[in-house]
Amino acid sequence: MKRHEAREKALQTLFQLEGTELTINEAMDHVMAGENDNFYDLLVQGTYTNMATIDEKLVGHLENWSIERLPKIERTILRMAIFELEYMEDAPARVVMNEAIELCKTFGDDKSSRFVNGVLSKFTDETAN
């Protein structure tokens, strides 16, 4: 499975987990329908497991927004991107940002990609210094 497709499926899984009583394994089985992909597994498990820490990092980069007020799709995409930027070292920051923007264009509305780009740009600028 290509990484872009794995990110799409990870987004669908994490989106599904929020606000439901599904377990992480049930959500993963539902989205993957028996398929296996190591990158997908790492992205879902890592984002889900580290969500509290990711949210803490994210809060400092949201202007006039709280995590709870963010639309669910943007919140999920940002969490995945922050996980990749902070915990995985195999993709450059610009690739992670571009992938997050593409996910917004596919699953969000017209303003989603600009918003996510702004938050992630601020995040990467501050963590690079």
N, C-alpha and C positions, 0 to 999 in steps of 0.2 A: 504494500500500500504506500502511495506517495505521501509525503509529509503534509501536504496541503489537505488531502483527503482525511488523513489522521486527525488533523486539527479540526476539521469540520465535524467529524464524528465525536471528538472530544468535547467540542462546544455543545453539541446536541445532548451528550450524556450529562455534562455538568449543568446545563440548562434544565434538564429533566429532573435532576436531583434536588434542585432548590424548590422548596415548597411542597415536596411530596414525601411519602413515607417509604419510598423505594430505598433499598440498600444500594451501595455503590456497585456491588456485583450484579444485582438485578438490572440496574440501569445500563451497565456495560454490556450485559448479555442481550438486552433488548436492542440496543443500537448496533452492536457488532454482529448479531445473529450467528454466533458461532465462530466468527473470524478471530484471528489473533494478530496483534501488531504491537511490538515492543514500545515504539515511540508513543502510540496512542495510550497504552497502559501507563507508561511513565507520566505522560501529560495529565491524564485523568486522576490517577492515584496521587501524584505529587501536588497538583492544584487543590484537590479535595482535602488532603491531609494537612497542607500548609495554609489553608484558607484564612485562618485567624491572623497569622503573621503577614500574609499577603495583604489582607485588608488594612492592617496597621500601616504598612508601607504605602499603600494606595491613598489612604486618607490625607496624608500630607501633600498630595499632589492634585487634590480636587479643590477647585476654587468655587466657593458658594454651593457646594454639593456635599451630601453625606452619602455614604455607601448605600444606605437604605433607599434614598431618593433616586439613585441611578436606575435607569431602565434595566431590566433583567438581562437583556442581551448584551448591552455595553458593559455591565458589571461582570458578566461571565467572561467576555472577551478580554477585558482588562486583567482579570485574575489569571487567566491562562498566560497572557503575555508577560505579566510580572513574574509568574513562576518560571517561564522560560528564561527571562532575563536574569533572574536572581539565582536559580538553582541548576540550570543547564548551561553548559558552555560550548555546545556544539554548533549553535547558529549565531551569526553576528546580530547585533542589536537591530541593524537596519532591516534584516530579513524578518526578524520577529515582528517588528513594527509594520512592515509591509503586509505580512500575513494577517495581522490583526485588522488592518485597514480593509483588506480584501474580505475578511469574514464579516466586517461591518457592512460592506457594500452588498454582500449576499444576503445576510440575515437581518440587518438593521434598516433604519430609514435614511433619508438624505443627509441628516445632520450627524448620524452616528460616526461615520468615518472621520470627520473633522474633529469631533469631540475626543475620540479615542486617540487620534494622532496627537492632539494637543497634550493630553494627559501623559501619554507615553514619551513624547519628546521632552517634556518637563522632567519626567522620571529619569530618563537616560542621561539628560544633561546634568542633573544633580548627582546622580550616582557615579558619573564619570569624573567629577571634580573631587 
